[in-house]
Amino acid sequence: MTAPAGSATADVAVVGTGLIGLAAAVALAERGLDVLLVGQPRPGESSPAGAGMLAPSLEDTNPGASADPVHQFAVASLARYPGYLQSLTDRSGVPVPLNRRGILRVALHASEADTLRQLQGANAHWLDAPDVLAIEPGLAPVAGAMFYPTGGAVDNLALLEALAAAIARSPRIRWIRTDVRAIAVNGSGATCATSNGGTPVRSAHVVLAAGAWVNGIAGLPRLLPIEPYRGQMFSVAATGAAVLRHVVYGPDAYLVPRGDRVLVGATMERAGFDADTTDEALASIRSGAAAFWPVVSTATTTAKWAGLRPVTPDLLPILGRDPDHPSLIYACGHSRNGILMAPLTGDCVVALVTGDAPPADLSAFGVARFSRDT
Ligand SMILES: Cc1cc2nc3c(=O)[nH]c(=O)nc-3n(C[C@H](O)[C@H](O)[C@H](O)COP(=O)(O)OP(=O)(O)OC[C@H]3O[C@@H](n4cnc5c(N)ncnc54)[C@H](O)[C@@H]3O)c2cc1C
């Protein structure tokens, strides 16, 4: 849909229609703000390519990580998920499957088991090999696993569909399916020029959620340190011995059960904006997964794909106002955990627009953390 001449004004323009942009738009509209959402699907978008793991503790490398505000943000977003999906389904009519069975982080050897055991804490407990096989009989006889009972996975494709359906039903959101070519921010707001030559979009605030492509927008007050990191994945049919109940995370691959298939991922590669898969990378993930899930060696691939994560140097999102241009709000660079962080990111964007206290500590996410280093 192209905005009619002279009518493209709103309280907020949201640039980018991945999970972060859609979640922000829905949250803003729910708060009673009028939103112009600008963007369209493109090859390599991260959100549909993701595995949907909701795993705030998986990348912790020390037991004290749970006190960290970044970790707390991730935990709070995970806790937000069940209610978030319920209300989204109520508004959209689209059910979004949520796996809350917990995550097994497997150790293949005794030395890995020793390292993983150090992470035991409130959110994780150790399972010896027989207990691991009791709950996932299809796994190889591993050395044990750390079990994260609150973790799981969301079907991110269903989530995107539900958000799009909620947007279609919302009288407060207009979705303009084109790209933003340039943004001009000034004291009274922002103007986005679109690539289709349509009427410029004027708004009091603009939320930048353009993923790995964000630096392609002209007029931004600063270059954002966000790079595309390609993630390749494939899926196999969940039949016979290849049925799995839990997300299983191993040293070189992970498994995510989703309906009638199991997703197997993922690489983390610098390949520019190339979003193709390669046979070598997929073979390497398969062999990494076979080390703890033997059936995958011979299972037939049902689909393969790749997406471009918007990655920052510290793997944390940029979420906050531009220090010099408060009408410009960054919601990008969610790196490896944007699906996990999406619900709370939407809430925080609302607070940043309205001036309310954000529902989470955003001090680690400011864009100025990068300019300090340069
Ligand atoms: C293989 C893989 C596995 C992953 N697994 C997980 C996981 O298990 N758990 C997890 O939490 N996260 C995971 N992620 C990361 C997660 O997918 C991302 O962090 C998240 O989806 C980022 O969302 P986004 O909306 O910022 O970016 P994207 O989804 O990339 O969306 C960006 C949007 O901006 C639009 N856009 C770009 N330029 C413009 C412009 N000029 N004007 C308008 N629109 C524009 C694009 O078209 C796109 O719609 C994974 C990612 C990959 C690739």
The ligand as an SDF file (V2000), in Angstrom:
LIG
                    3D

 53 58  0  0  0  0  0  0  0  0999 V2000
   20.1910  -18.7600   11.6600 C   0  0  0  0  0  0  0  0  0  0  0  0
   19.7600  -17.8300   12.7420 C   0  0  0  0  0  0  0  0  0  0  0  0
   19.3700  -18.3440   13.9720 C   0  0  0  0  0  0  0  0  0  0  0  0
   18.9260  -17.4940   14.9730 C   0  0  0  0  0  0  0  0  0  0  0  0
   18.4570  -18.0370   16.1220 N   0  0  0  0  0  0  0  0  0  0  0  0
   17.9580  -17.2320   17.0900 C   0  0  0  0  0  0  0  0  0  0  0  0
   17.4150  -17.7980   18.2560 C   0  0  0  0  0  0  0  0  0  0  0  0
   17.3750  -19.0280   18.4050 O   0  0  0  0  0  0  0  0  0  0  0  0
   16.9280  -16.9650   19.2200 N   0  0  0  0  0  0  0  0  0  0  0  0
   16.9650  -15.6150   19.0780 C   0  0  0  0  0  0  0  0  0  0  0  0
   16.5200  -14.9040   19.9900 O   0  0  0  0  0  0  0  0  0  0  0  0
   17.4700  -15.0400   17.9590 N   0  0  0  0  0  0  0  0  0  0  0  0
   17.9670  -15.8120   16.9680 C   0  0  0  0  0  0  0  0  0  0  0  0
   18.4890  -15.2580   15.8340 N   0  0  0  0  0  0  0  0  0  0  0  0
   18.6590  -13.8050   15.7620 C   0  0  0  0  0  0  0  0  0  0  0  0
   17.3560  -13.0900   15.4200 C   0  0  0  0  0  0  0  0  0  0  0  0
   16.8090  -13.6920   14.2750 O   0  0  0  0  0  0  0  0  0  0  0  0
   17.6410  -11.6030   15.2010 C   0  0  0  0  0  0  0  0  0  0  0  0
   18.3170  -11.0360   16.3000 O   0  0  0  0  0  0  0  0  0  0  0  0
   16.3450  -10.8180   15.0000 C   0  0  0  0  0  0  0  0  0  0  0  0
   15.4690  -11.5030   14.1400 O   0  0  0  0  0  0  0  0  0  0  0  0
   16.6260   -9.4260   14.4510 C   0  0  0  0  0  0  0  0  0  0  0  0
   15.4030   -8.8490   14.0730 O   0  0  0  0  0  0  0  0  0  0  0  0
   15.3700   -7.4800   13.2740 P   0  0  0  0  0  0  0  0  0  0  0  0
   13.9460   -7.1200   13.1020 O   0  0  0  0  0  0  0  0  0  0  0  0
   16.2720   -6.5100   13.9470 O   0  0  0  0  0  0  0  0  0  0  0  0
   16.0990   -7.7870   11.8930 O   0  0  0  0  0  0  0  0  0  0  0  0
   15.5010   -8.4950   10.5040 P   0  0  0  0  0  0  0  0  0  0  0  0
   14.6350   -9.6030   10.8800 O   0  0  0  0  0  0  0  0  0  0  0  0
   16.6730   -8.7430    9.6850 O   0  0  0  0  0  0  0  0  0  0  0  0
   14.6080   -7.3640    9.9400 O   0  0  0  0  0  0  0  0  0  0  0  0
   15.1230   -6.1620    9.4220 C   0  0  0  0  0  0  0  0  0  0  0  0
   14.0410   -5.5360    8.5830 C   0  0  0  0  0  0  0  0  0  0  0  0
   14.4270   -4.2460    8.1600 O   0  0  0  0  0  0  0  0  0  0  0  0
   14.0430   -4.0920    6.8150 C   0  0  0  0  0  0  0  0  0  0  0  0
   14.8330   -3.0210    6.2130 N   0  0  0  0  0  0  0  0  0  0  0  0
   16.1470   -3.0170    5.9380 C   0  0  0  0  0  0  0  0  0  0  0  0
   16.4910   -1.8470    5.3840 N   0  0  0  0  0  0  0  0  0  0  0  0
   15.3770   -1.1010    5.3380 C   0  0  0  0  0  0  0  0  0  0  0  0
   15.0810    0.2100    4.8600 C   0  0  0  0  0  0  0  0  0  0  0  0
   16.0230    0.9770    4.3170 N   0  0  0  0  0  0  0  0  0  0  0  0
   13.8150    0.6610    4.9640 N   0  0  0  0  0  0  0  0  0  0  0  0
   12.8460   -0.0940    5.5140 C   0  0  0  0  0  0  0  0  0  0  0  0
   13.0690   -1.3550    5.9650 N   0  0  0  0  0  0  0  0  0  0  0  0
   14.3050   -1.8370    5.8690 C   0  0  0  0  0  0  0  0  0  0  0  0
   14.2810   -5.4690    6.2110 C   0  0  0  0  0  0  0  0  0  0  0  0
   13.6250   -5.6340    4.9910 O   0  0  0  0  0  0  0  0  0  0  0  0
   13.7140   -6.3220    7.3300 C   0  0  0  0  0  0  0  0  0  0  0  0
   12.3130   -6.3830    7.1920 O   0  0  0  0  0  0  0  0  0  0  0  0
   18.9110  -16.0800   14.7760 C   0  0  0  0  0  0  0  0  0  0  0  0
   19.2810  -15.5650   13.5390 C   0  0  0  0  0  0  0  0  0  0  0  0
   19.7010  -16.4200   12.5270 C   0  0  0  0  0  0  0  0  0  0  0  0
   20.0650  -15.8450   11.1870 C   0  0  0  0  0  0  0  0  0  0  0  0
  1  2  1  0
  2  3  1  0
  2 52  2  0
  3  4  2  0
  4  5  1  0
  4 50  1  0
  5  6  2  0
  6  7  1  0
  6 13  1  0
  7  8  2  0
  7  9  1  0
  9 10  1  0
 10 11  2  0
 10 12  1  0
 12 13  2  0
 13 14  1  0
 14 15  1  0
 14 50  1  0
 15 16  1  0
 16 17  1  0
 16 18  1  0
 18 19  1  0
 18 20  1  0
 20 21  1  0
 20 22  1  0
 22 23  1  0
 23 24  1  0
 24 25  2  0
 24 26  1  0
 24 27  1  0
 27 28  1  0
 28 29  2  0
 28 30  1  0
 28 31  1  0
 31 32  1  0
 32 33  1  0
 33 34  1  0
 33 48  1  0
 34 35  1  0
 35 36  1  0
 35 46  1  0
 36 37  1  0
 36 45  1  0
 37 38  2  0
 38 39  1  0
 39 40  1  0
 39 45  2  0
 40 41  1  0
 40 42  2  0
 42 43  1  0
 43 44  2  0
 44 45  1  0
 46 47  1  0
 46 48  1  0
 48 49  1  0
 50 51  2  0
 51 52  1  0
 52 53  1  0
M  END
$$$$
